[in-house]
Structures are given as structure tokens and as C-alpha cells.
């Protein structure tokens, strides 16, 4: 790969490399999830110092033919920096880890990039965190091909009936069940993204069960840390 043109990106995760450098997992608009090394980024006189912040859109250039690209330039609009993320950092770290785990490497995902950017904007604007998270999770599942069937019962293939009760079966969909508290009306409201009409408890259970299945049952580190902090 030759020296690239400017690309927009968000940093999903970064770690130290040696005494002065950083390796970052970035989500770029042009090339999707990538690994880049920012040489000397920890030095105060480095052109990267103070720029590589999470949850902030960056403009970058990078070069290299290997899987690990070399960051060559970075720019950032400091006027758009927000402190709104301090109270929601663990939820945002969860979303970042989710993208790291589910996104394919070096595959353009421009629609998903825009979805993530809009998600961060809603957090800055003060939209309700939990509902915003559920919107993002559902749209992420759809875009990555893990979307749920909200149209019909998996056993008889009949339309979901608002007055009936259903259980969620991972990967398959919804099955009529008298023992469930999850109604057809809930399913229809999720399908139309009218999430404020759905119990937050049931909605969270639904999305996290679906995501857990997509992760092959492996837990996320960020979720485990949050559980330990709140237990």
C-alpha cells in the first residue's frame, strides 16, 4: 500500500508499543477496521501527542504494505471535543470492543462508520443512553448480517400477533410461548424501532442474547469489568 490519502477514523483501542510508540485499532471510513502504529506518539514533541483520543473523529494518513500500517499524519478538530463521554465511558468501551470483535479486518463498512458516528453524536446531544445503545446494537446486527426476524413465528411462519406472547430463540427468531412476558406488540415495536414502548429489561435481554450468540458465547472484557464494578 502506498501513502494513502486522508481518511476519517475513530480509535477503538490503543496500547503501548515499546517505550515511545502506540499501536491502535482504528475504524476508518475507507478501509474499515485496521491496525496502525504511531511511532513516537508518547513523546511530548511528537506530532501525534495529544491527538489520539477515543470517541473523537480523526483525519489520518497511513502507509505500508503489511497488516500493520504506519500512521503518518493526524488531524483533529479540538473545537468538537466533548466531556459528555465521561459518564458513559464504560458503555462506549463496550461498543468499541463489540466492533473490534465483530468487524472483519480491512473491509470497508462506510454505512456502519456513519452509524457509529451518529451514535456518538446522540450521546453528545444527551439522548437517553440505554435506548441509544439498544438502537445501535440492533442496527449493528442488521448491518453485519445477524439481523433478527421480527415478522413471523419460527414454527408456523405466521405473522407476529400483538396480543400473543413469544420467547426469543437465538439465531432463529421468536416462538409463541405462554410462559413468556414478551408480547407480539413488543416485537412489532422493536421492528419499527419504537423502543421507548418496550420494557428496557426485555429489550436489553434480547439484544445481549443475540450478541452473545454472535460472539460464540465468549464474554466481552468491558462487560466483565462493569459487572465487577457494580457487584
Backbone bond lengths (Angstrom), bond angles and torsions (degrees), N, CA, C in turn:
res aa  C-N    CA-C-N  psi(-1)  N-CA   C-N-CA  omega(-1)  CA-C   N-CA-C  phi
1 X - - - 1.467 - - 1.520 109.27 -
2 X 1.300 116.75 128.33 1.456 121.74 176.96 1.520 110.32 -81.77
3 X 1.311 115.82 171.22 1.460 120.75 178.54 1.529 109.62 -52.30
4 X 1.331 116.65 124.08 1.461 120.29 -172.46 1.515 111.53 -84.79
5 X 1.318 115.26 164.64 1.447 121.38 169.21 1.524 108.04 -75.85
6 X 1.317 116.09 171.37 1.452 119.58 177.48 1.524 110.45 -59.83
7 X 1.303 115.19 139.38 1.455 122.72 179.03 1.525 107.95 -132.06
8 X 1.320 117.66 148.40 1.458 121.47 174.62 1.517 109.01 -92.11
9 X 1.325 116.57 144.92 1.462 118.16 -179.47 1.524 111.25 -156.71
10 X 1.331 114.36 164.68 1.454 123.54 168.80 1.524 107.42 -124.00
11 X 1.321 116.39 142.36 1.457 120.80 175.39 1.525 108.79 -85.09
12 X 1.338 116.03 125.63 1.456 120.92 178.77 1.529 111.83 -91.40
13 X 1.334 115.24 -32.42 1.467 120.53 -178.03 1.519 108.39 -165.33
14 X 1.320 116.95 149.99 1.456 119.84 175.17 1.527 109.97 -145.21
15 X 1.316 115.78 152.96 1.460 121.24 179.89 1.521 109.19 -144.85
16 X 1.316 115.67 157.79 1.460 120.50 179.79 1.525 110.43 -70.62
17 X 1.328 114.37 147.34 1.464 121.37 175.17 1.526 106.82 -135.17
18 X 1.317 115.84 109.16 1.450 118.79 -173.76 1.521 110.02 68.97
19 X 1.323 115.89 -157.75 1.458 120.31 -176.29 1.526 113.42 -86.15
20 X 1.326 117.36 -24.61 1.469 118.23 -171.12 1.525 115.06 -126.08
21 X 1.314 118.30 -10.73 1.470 120.45 -172.70 1.522 112.38 -106.97
22 X 1.325 114.77 166.88 1.462 122.49 176.87 1.522 109.59 -130.57
23 X 1.327 116.24 143.51 1.457 121.94 169.57 1.526 107.44 -111.23
24 X 1.314 116.32 127.98 1.464 120.91 -176.36 1.513 111.25 -122.64
25 X 1.333 115.22 140.91 1.461 121.72 167.09 1.521 105.99 -91.01
26 X 1.308 117.33 118.52 1.461 120.22 -178.90 1.520 110.43 -116.89
27 X 1.316 114.79 155.06 1.463 122.31 173.73 1.517 105.95 -112.91
28 X 1.344 116.44 104.61 1.458 120.77 -175.25 1.527 111.04 -101.37
29 X 1.304 115.40 152.37 1.460 120.50 -177.59 1.518 111.57 -69.54
30 X 1.339 116.98 -35.74 1.467 120.54 -175.76 1.526 113.20 -85.55
31 X 1.328 116.91 -35.91 1.463 119.55 -170.29 1.522 114.47 -126.61
32 X 1.327 118.45 11.81 1.456 120.44 175.62 1.514 112.94 70.61
33 X 1.325 115.82 -146.30 1.465 120.86 -177.53 1.520 110.38 -76.44
34 X 1.332 116.06 130.04 1.459 121.76 -177.15 1.529 109.81 -143.10
35 X 1.344 115.63 161.00 1.459 121.86 171.78 1.518 108.39 -110.45
36 X 1.340 116.15 131.89 1.460 120.48 178.42 1.524 109.26 -132.53
37 X 1.323 116.10 150.41 1.451 121.39 173.95 1.526 109.02 -109.85
38 X 1.315 115.48 130.10 1.467 121.84 176.71 1.522 106.72 -105.50
39 X 1.311 116.46 96.60 1.458 121.23 -174.76 1.525 110.83 -70.70
40 X 1.325 115.12 129.35 1.466 120.89 178.89 1.511 114.99 72.32
41 X 1.350 117.98 13.66 1.467 121.10 -172.72 1.525 113.77 -63.97
42 X 1.334 117.33 -21.36 1.464 120.11 -178.03 1.531 112.47 -85.25
43 X 1.327 117.24 -7.67 1.460 120.87 177.52 1.531 109.67 -78.42
44 X 1.319 117.96 132.94 1.480 120.83 -179.04 1.526 113.91 -56.74
45 X 1.325 117.93 -28.25 1.461 120.54 -178.98 1.528 112.67 -89.95
46 X 1.330 117.20 0.56 1.466 120.49 179.82 1.532 110.67 -69.29
47 X 1.321 116.40 146.11 1.476 120.44 176.77 1.524 111.78 -69.01
48 X 1.345 116.90 -12.71 1.466 120.71 178.59 1.532 112.65 -94.41
49 X 1.321 116.86 -14.09 1.463 121.25 -172.73 1.546 110.35 -62.58
50 X 1.345 115.49 126.40 1.456 120.83 178.62 1.517 115.21 83.47
51 X 1.325 117.03 -2.33 1.464 120.45 -177.15 1.532 112.99 -98.91
52 X 1.315 117.17 -28.96 1.463 120.84 -169.49 1.525 110.92 -86.33
53 X 1.319 115.85 74.04 1.467 121.98 -176.81 1.523 110.96 -104.76
54 X 1.326 115.25 143.91 1.462 120.46 174.77 1.524 110.25 -69.65
55 X 1.346 115.63 153.44 1.463 123.54 173.01 1.517 113.29 63.52
56 X 1.317 117.13 21.71 1.462 122.51 178.62 1.528 108.54 -129.60
57 X 1.325 116.60 130.07 1.467 118.64 -179.52 1.521 110.16 -72.87
58 X 1.323 115.52 130.53 1.451 122.49 179.17 1.521 110.34 -115.71
59 X 1.319 115.51 155.96 1.464 121.43 167.50 1.521 106.33 -108.57
60 X 1.319 116.73 128.95 1.462 120.31 -174.75 1.530 110.74 -138.17
61 X 1.329 113.91 159.28 1.456 120.89 164.08 1.518 106.62 -126.47
62 X 1.307 115.59 153.60 1.467 121.04 -177.90 1.518 108.21 -150.85
63 X 1.322 115.82 161.72 1.455 120.69 -178.86 1.520 109.66 -143.35
64 X 1.340 115.90 168.85 1.457 120.42 177.05 1.510 112.90 123.71
65 X 1.325 115.52 153.29 1.464 121.49 179.84 1.525 112.40 -102.30
66 X 1.330 117.27 -17.47 1.463 120.53 -177.93 1.527 110.50 -82.21
67 X 1.324 115.88 176.26 1.464 120.34 179.58 1.530 111.00 -65.33
68 X 1.335 116.54 -32.35 1.460 121.43 176.68 1.527 109.27 -92.08
69 X 1.332 116.39 107.29 1.467 121.36 -179.68 1.538 109.94 -82.56
70 X 1.304 115.43 161.08 1.460 121.83 177.05 1.519 109.60 -103.84
71 X 1.321 116.44 122.46 1.465 120.81 177.06 1.518 108.57 -70.84
72 X 1.335 116.38 128.86 1.467 119.92 -176.58 1.521 113.02 -112.32
73 X 1.328 117.57 -31.31 1.469 121.09 177.37 1.522 109.53 -147.78
74 X 1.319 116.07 153.63 1.456 120.68 176.48 1.521 108.92 -146.45
75 X 1.323 115.98 143.45 1.458 121.53 176.22 1.522 107.62 -139.94
76 X 1.316 115.80 151.76 1.463 120.64 -175.78 1.517 109.24 -153.26
77 X 1.318 116.51 139.43 1.458 121.96 177.86 1.523 108.24 -88.94
78 X 1.327 117.10 98.15 1.458 120.68 -176.52 1.525 112.40 -68.89
79 X 1.330 117.63 -17.44 1.466 119.76 178.72 1.519 111.92 -69.11
80 X 1.343 116.48 -19.26 1.460 120.54 -179.09 1.519 112.19 -98.78
81 X 1.335 116.64 6.93 1.459 120.38 177.87 1.521 109.20 -67.84
82 X 1.328 115.87 136.85 1.464 120.47 -177.49 1.526 110.48 -128.10
83 X 1.334 115.09 147.06 1.462 120.89 173.25 1.528 111.48 -95.34
84 X 1.342 116.30 8.89 1.462 120.33 -175.39 1.516 112.73 -69.40
85 X 1.334 116.77 -13.14 1.452 119.71 -175.30 1.525 113.00 -85.32
86 X 1.333 117.59 -10.87 1.459 119.62 -173.76 1.530 112.50 -60.20
87 X 1.323 116.96 -39.15 1.461 120.96 -178.32 1.532 112.30 -81.58
88 X 1.294 117.56 -10.40 1.468 120.45 -175.37 1.524 112.12 -121.46
89 X 1.335 116.72 14.88 1.464 120.02 -170.36 1.519 112.90 -59.88
90 X 1.329 118.22 -38.85 1.460 119.06 -177.94 1.527 111.65 -68.14
91 X 1.315 116.68 -37.01 1.465 119.56 176.72 1.525 110.89 -66.33
92 X 1.333 116.73 -38.70 1.459 120.37 179.60 1.524 111.19 -70.89
93 X 1.322 117.48 -37.65 1.466 120.32 175.41 1.528 110.58 -63.32
94 X 1.320 116.43 -34.99 1.467 120.95 175.24 1.525 110.77 -61.81
95 X 1.328 117.07 -45.18 1.466 120.61 178.84 1.534 110.27 -63.55
96 X 1.337 117.02 -41.87 1.460 120.02 178.89 1.522 111.53 -61.87
97 X 1.328 116.52 -43.56 1.466 119.18 179.14 1.523 110.98 -65.25
98 X 1.317 115.85 -36.25 1.463 120.36 177.36 1.527 110.68 -60.47
99 X 1.324 117.10 -43.77 1.464 120.89 178.43 1.527 111.20 -65.42
100 X 1.327 116.86 -40.42 1.461 120.10 178.14 1.525 110.62 -60.11
101 X 1.317 116.43 -41.22 1.461 120.77 -175.38 1.534 112.96 -77.52
102 X 1.332 117.10 -33.52 1.465 119.91 -172.05 1.530 114.68 -99.47
103 X 1.345 117.49 -26.23 1.463 118.71 -176.86 1.527 110.95 -75.20
104 X 1.321 117.78 137.28 1.467 120.19 172.09 1.518 110.17 -69.88
105 X 1.314 116.87 156.18 1.463 121.66 -178.58 1.525 110.12 -80.00
106 X 1.340 116.18 139.36 1.461 123.00 173.17 1.530 113.30 52.76
107 X 1.320 116.99 41.28 1.467 121.66 177.24 1.526 108.04 -126.09
108 X 1.313 116.21 122.52 1.468 120.18 -176.40 1.523 110.54 -61.28
109 X 1.316 115.69 132.66 1.464 122.68 178.97 1.529 108.24 -137.71
110 X 1.340 115.54 61.86 1.466 118.97 -173.20 1.523 112.20 -62.82
111 X 1.328 117.98 -39.45 1.466 120.37 179.18 1.527 110.78 -62.34
112 X 1.321 116.00 -39.83 1.457 119.99 179.32 1.528 111.04 -71.86
113 X 1.323 117.05 -33.42 1.469 121.08 174.90 1.528 109.81 -59.72
114 X 1.328 116.12 -45.11 1.470 120.83 179.48 1.526 110.38 -66.05
115 X 1.347 116.69 -38.32 1.462 120.78 177.14 1.525 110.62 -60.27
116 X 1.330 116.71 -44.92 1.467 121.17 179.83 1.530 110.81 -65.58
117 X 1.319 116.65 -42.61 1.473 120.76 178.68 1.528 110.67 -61.13
118 X 1.326 116.56 -44.00 1.471 120.28 179.27 1.533 111.43 -66.49
119 X 1.331 115.93 -35.09 1.463 120.96 176.91 1.530 110.57 -60.18
120 X 1.325 116.80 -46.78 1.463 120.48 178.79 1.526 111.37 -64.21
121 X 1.327 116.89 -37.73 1.458 120.21 178.57 1.531 111.26 -63.34
122 X 1.324 116.84 -39.14 1.465 120.39 179.40 1.531 110.70 -65.15
123 X 1.340 116.38 -36.35 1.457 119.81 177.51 1.531 109.78 -65.11
124 X 1.339 116.43 -43.51 1.472 120.89 178.49 1.525 110.63 -60.40
125 X 1.333 116.32 -39.72 1.464 121.38 -177.57 1.523 112.79 -74.29
126 X 1.331 116.65 -8.82 1.454 120.01 176.45 1.513 114.82 90.89
127 X 1.340 117.78 17.60 1.464 119.89 175.97 1.531 109.42 -62.21
128 X 1.322 116.42 152.49 1.467 120.70 -177.98 1.526 110.11 -58.93
129 X 1.322 115.67 124.30 1.463 121.47 -171.85 1.513 112.70 -60.08
130 X 1.326 117.34 -50.36 1.461 119.48 -172.12 1.524 112.16 -64.59
131 X 1.313 117.46 -43.79 1.463 120.44 178.41 1.529 110.59 -66.06
132 X 1.327 117.02 -39.26 1.467 121.21 178.27 1.527 110.84 -63.05
133 X 1.330 116.78 -40.44 1.465 121.25 175.99 1.519 111.74 -61.33
134 X 1.330 115.94 -45.14 1.474 119.16 -178.83 1.524 111.01 -64.72
135 X 1.334 117.29 -39.47 1.472 120.65 175.42 1.524 109.72 -57.75
136 X 1.320 116.16 -48.06 1.463 119.90 -177.57 1.529 111.09 -63.05
137 X 1.320 117.33 -44.63 1.466 120.61 -179.05 1.527 111.30 -60.17
138 X 1.327 116.78 -44.98 1.465 120.70 -179.54 1.525 111.49 -64.47
139 X 1.341 116.65 -43.91 1.461 120.04 179.69 1.527 111.48 -68.22
140 X 1.342 116.21 -36.21 1.467 120.29 176.63 1.527 110.77 -61.97
141 X 1.313 116.75 -45.56 1.468 120.82 178.44 1.525 110.90 -59.72
142 X 1.323 116.79 -42.56 1.464 121.17 178.47 1.527 111.14 -61.42
143 X 1.338 117.08 -48.25 1.458 121.40 -174.87 1.528 112.99 -67.74
144 X 1.331 116.23 -28.35 1.463 119.59 -179.18 1.528 112.60 -93.21
145 X 1.327 115.84 5.26 1.459 119.29 176.18 1.511 114.96 86.38
146 X 1.343 116.83 13.19 1.465 120.99 178.59 1.523 111.16 -104.91
147 X 1.305 117.67 15.68 1.459 121.45 -174.21 1.517 113.45 -58.04
148 X 1.326 116.00 149.47 1.458 121.85 -177.56 1.524 110.72 -92.27
149 X 1.320 115.41 153.20 1.459 121.49 176.46 1.524 108.48 -90.82
150 X 1.324 116.14 106.95 1.453 121.50 179.97 1.529 111.49 -99.29
151 X 1.318 116.60 9.21 1.468 120.03 -172.03 1.529 113.29 -92.05
152 X 1.341 117.69 -40.33 1.465 118.86 -169.57 1.527 112.36 -144.87
153 X 1.327 115.14 160.99 1.456 123.60 175.78 1.533 109.07 -69.39
154 X 1.330 117.46 135.62 1.472 119.71 -175.46 1.526 112.92 -71.70
155 X 1.339 117.70 -18.24 1.466 119.67 -178.06 1.518 112.67 -89.06
156 X 1.319 117.11 -47.64 1.468 119.58 -175.68 1.523 113.32 -108.77
157 X 1.346 116.73 -3.02 1.474 122.71 177.69 1.532 112.91 59.72
158 X 1.327 115.78 22.57 1.464 119.99 175.52 1.524 109.53 -89.11
159 X 1.341 115.24 154.87 1.457 119.98 -179.17 1.527 111.14 -57.58
160 X 1.330 114.68 146.82 1.456 120.19 175.27 1.527 109.14 -62.18
161 X 1.329 116.17 130.41 1.461 122.10 -178.70 1.531 108.89 -101.55
162 X 1.331 118.43 123.27 1.473 120.97 -175.32 1.522 114.50 -53.09
163 X 1.329 117.89 -37.22 1.463 121.00 -173.86 1.535 113.72 -83.13
164 X 1.324 117.91 -12.24 1.464 120.61 -178.46 1.528 110.95 -87.14
165 X 1.343 115.32 165.62 1.460 121.91 178.66 1.527 109.73 -108.95
166 X 1.361 115.21 147.12 1.470 120.21 -174.81 1.533 110.84 -139.71
167 X 1.321 114.71 151.67 1.460 121.97 171.04 1.513 108.59 -108.18
168 X 1.318 116.29 149.16 1.458 121.56 178.79 1.524 110.20 -93.92
169 X 1.338 116.01 128.88 1.458 122.84 178.18 1.526 107.55 -111.96
170 X 1.336 119.27 113.48 1.469 121.26 -176.83 1.523 112.65 -51.42
171 X 1.308 115.80 139.36 1.468 127.79 179.27 1.526 112.51 73.10
172 X 1.318 118.81 -24.80 1.458 121.24 -174.80 1.528 113.10 -98.71
173 X 1.322 117.30 -54.56 1.464 119.13 -178.68 1.514 111.78 143.08
174 X 1.358 116.58 -135.91 1.454 121.04 -172.02 1.526 110.61 -119.58
175 X 1.331 114.18 139.10 1.467 121.87 179.85 1.516 108.67 -125.17
176 X 1.340 116.16 135.36 1.459 120.01 178.69 1.519 110.44 -58.50
177 X 1.324 116.05 133.15 1.465 121.12 -177.15 1.517 109.57 -153.57
178 X 1.319 116.56 120.08 1.451 120.54 -179.62 1.534 111.99 -71.72
179 X 1.338 116.33 -17.90 1.467 120.19 -177.82 1.527 113.03 -85.70
180 X 1.318 117.51 -4.91 1.462 121.07 -177.28 1.527 111.01 -93.34
181 X 1.327 115.84 153.20 1.461 121.23 174.26 1.526 111.29 -98.86
182 X 1.312 116.70 2.06 1.460 122.84 -176.63 1.526 108.47 -90.70
183 X 1.321 117.66 117.01 1.457 120.96 -172.60 1.527 112.38 -97.06
184 X 1.316 113.82 164.45 1.458 119.76 175.09 1.515 111.38 -62.01
185 X 1.329 116.10 -33.19 1.468 119.80 177.66 1.534 110.17 -63.23
186 X 1.341 117.03 -38.52 1.467 120.89 176.02 1.531 110.67 -60.36
187 X 1.317 115.64 -45.30 1.472 121.10 -178.17 1.526 110.56 -62.25
188 X 1.331 115.99 -43.26 1.465 120.15 179.60 1.532 110.41 -65.02
189 X 1.332 117.17 -39.87 1.468 120.36 178.68 1.529 111.15 -65.13
190 X 1.325 117.47 -35.26 1.467 120.00 176.73 1.525 109.93 -69.07
191 X 1.320 116.44 -41.17 1.464 120.34 179.20 1.520 111.27 -59.72
192 X 1.324 117.06 -38.57 1.467 121.07 -179.61 1.530 111.70 -90.10
193 X 1.356 115.70 3.87 1.467 123.18 179.64 1.530 112.29 61.04
194 X 1.317 116.12 31.40 1.466 121.24 173.70 1.529 106.78 -92.43
195 X 1.335 115.82 65.40 1.461 121.67 -166.36 1.520 113.60 -72.76
196 X 1.314 118.19 -21.95 1.466 120.14 179.80 1.523 112.31 -66.81
197 X 1.322 117.33 -14.16 1.463 121.26 179.49 1.529 112.41 -92.71
198 X 1.337 116.27 0.55 1.462 120.97 -176.65 1.525 109.70 -110.24
199 X 1.329 116.80 141.11 1.454 121.03 176.40 1.532 110.15 -54.82
200 X 1.330 117.00 127.44 1.460 120.93 -179.75 1.524 111.13 -60.45
201 X 1.323 116.28 -35.72 1.459 121.26 -179.75 1.525 110.92 -63.12
202 X 1.329 117.65 -48.43 1.460 120.98 -178.62 1.524 111.10 -69.96
203 X 1.321 116.05 -37.31 1.459 120.20 -179.21 1.532 110.55 -64.98
204 X 1.327 116.63 -43.61 1.463 120.40 178.56 1.518 110.70 -64.40
205 X 1.328 116.58 -41.92 1.469 120.29 178.37 1.529 110.60 -59.81
206 X 1.324 116.10 -41.75 1.465 120.73 -179.59 1.525 111.69 -62.70
207 X 1.334 117.02 -53.33 1.467 119.30 -175.76 1.519 111.42 -67.07
208 X 1.327 117.51 -39.58 1.463 119.17 -177.56 1.521 111.64 -72.32
209 X 1.326 117.98 -31.73 1.461 120.47 174.40 1.522 110.22 -65.75
210 X 1.335 116.82 -43.22 1.471 120.77 179.34 1.522 111.07 -64.81
211 X 1.329 116.91 -41.94 1.464 120.74 -179.79 1.517 110.92 -68.63
212 X 1.328 117.23 -40.53 1.462 121.38 177.88 1.530 110.35 -58.22
213 X 1.319 116.55 -39.09 1.463 120.96 177.72 1.527 110.54 -65.78
214 X 1.337 117.13 -42.19 1.470 120.98 179.29 1.526 112.17 -63.80
215 X 1.334 115.91 -28.31 1.463 121.05 179.28 1.524 112.11 -88.22
216 X 1.343 116.04 11.42 1.470 121.56 -178.88 1.518 112.07 57.89
217 X 1.324 116.10 33.92 1.448 120.48 175.59 1.514 115.33 80.79
218 X 1.325 118.06 2.55 1.465 120.92 -179.08 1.533 109.67 -83.96
219 X 1.331 115.95 134.92 1.462 120.25 179.44 1.518 110.86 -78.02
220 X 1.325 115.94 152.96 1.455 122.06 174.66 1.516 109.48 -87.83
221 X 1.320 116.66 139.81 1.465 121.19 -180.00 1.523 111.55 -60.88
222 X 1.337 117.22 -40.75 1.466 121.06 -178.22 1.528 111.26 -64.22
223 X 1.310 117.23 -37.38 1.465 120.86 179.17 1.528 110.37 -68.93
224 X 1.338 116.61 -39.15 1.460 120.97 179.47 1.529 110.52 -64.71
225 X 1.345 116.84 -41.48 1.465 121.17 178.27 1.520 110.32 -62.53
226 X 1.346 116.50 -43.35 1.465 120.46 -178.89 1.536 110.76 -63.88
227 X 1.340 116.81 -39.31 1.463 120.35 178.84 1.519 110.97 -62.70
228 X 1.339 116.66 -41.29 1.466 120.35 -179.71 1.521 111.32 -66.99
229 X 1.327 116.81 -34.67 1.470 120.61 -178.60 1.520 112.08 -72.68
230 X 1.343 116.30 -29.29 1.471 119.19 -175.54 1.517 112.66 -101.51
231 X 1.339 117.52 -1.11 1.464 119.61 -178.69 1.539 111.06 -84.68
